[in-house]
Amino acid sequence: MARASDGTLPLAGPVVGSFDPPRERWNAGHRGVDIAGSPGGEVVAPAAGVVSFTGAVAGREVVVVDHGGVRSTLEPVEALVSQ
């Protein structure tokens, strides 16, 4: 995974789903942004950080980047990096 400059979108494509937090932080909700991509397209870290996890979660391949207290979870992706 290449590193993007701070605050950039992790892939080229339109935003198709927006952040919709739950009323209480422990409830279900959509805590991210959905961006349309193409199979095989490059995904980059949205800001500088360290890969803290790669693997399957609920049947989807994910990469988690720790930006120093804030994390980005990218899914579904095929990891070309490791933790």
C-alpha positions as CSV (number, residue, x, y, z in Angstrom):
1,M,0.0,0.0,0.0
2,A,1.5,3.3,-1.0
3,R,1.3,6.2,1.3
4,A,-0.8,9.2,0.2
5,S,-0.4,12.7,1.4
6,D,-2.3,13.5,4.6
7,G,-6.1,13.6,4.2
8,T,-6.5,12.3,0.7
9,L,-9.0,9.8,-0.4
10,P,-7.5,6.2,-0.5
11,L,-8.6,5.6,-4.1
12,A,-9.9,7.4,-7.2
13,G,-13.6,7.1,-7.5
14,P,-16.8,8.8,-6.4
15,V,-18.0,8.7,-2.8
16,V,-21.2,6.6,-2.8
17,G,-21.9,6.2,0.9
18,S,-21.4,8.7,3.7
19,F,-20.6,8.7,7.4
20,D,-23.7,8.0,9.5
21,P,-22.7,7.6,13.1
22,P,-25.0,5.8,15.6
23,R,-26.8,7.7,18.3
24,E,-24.6,5.9,20.9
25,R,-21.0,5.0,20.1
26,W,-21.6,1.3,21.0
27,N,-24.6,0.9,18.6
28,A,-24.5,-0.2,15.0
29,G,-23.9,2.5,12.4
30,H,-22.0,3.4,9.3
31,R,-18.7,4.8,10.6
32,G,-17.0,5.3,7.3
33,V,-17.2,6.5,3.8
34,D,-17.8,4.2,0.8
35,I,-15.8,5.0,-2.3
36,A,-16.5,3.2,-5.6
37,G,-13.5,1.5,-7.0
38,S,-12.5,-1.1,-9.6
39,P,-11.1,-4.5,-9.0
40,G,-7.3,-4.3,-9.1
41,G,-7.3,-0.6,-8.5
42,E,-4.6,0.9,-6.2
43,V,-5.7,1.8,-2.7
44,V,-3.4,4.1,-0.6
45,A,-3.3,5.1,3.0
46,P,-5.3,8.3,3.5
47,A,-2.6,9.7,5.8
48,A,0.8,8.8,7.1
49,G,0.8,5.9,9.6
50,V,1.7,2.3,10.4
51,V,-0.1,-0.8,9.2
52,S,-1.4,-2.4,12.4
53,F,-3.5,-5.2,11.0
54,T,-4.0,-7.1,7.7
55,G,-6.4,-10.1,7.4
56,A,-10.0,-11.2,7.2
57,V,-12.7,-9.7,9.3
58,A,-16.3,-11.0,8.8
59,G,-15.2,-12.6,5.6
60,R,-13.7,-9.5,4.1
61,E,-10.0,-8.7,3.6
62,V,-9.0,-5.5,5.5
63,V,-6.0,-3.3,6.1
64,V,-5.9,-1.1,9.2
65,V,-3.5,1.9,9.3
66,D,-2.8,3.5,12.7
67,H,-2.2,7.3,12.3
68,G,-1.2,7.8,15.9
69,G,-4.5,7.4,17.8
70,V,-6.8,7.5,14.8
71,R,-7.2,4.4,12.6
72,S,-8.3,3.9,9.0
73,T,-9.8,0.6,8.1
74,L,-9.7,-0.1,4.3
75,E,-12.0,-2.9,3.0
76,P,-12.3,-5.0,1.0
77,V,-8.7,-4.9,-0.2
78,E,-6.0,-7.4,-1.0
79,A,-3.0,-6.5,1.2
80,L,0.3,-6.0,-0.4
81,V,1.8,-5.0,2.9
82,S,2.1,-6.7,6.3
83,Q,1.9,-5.5,9.9
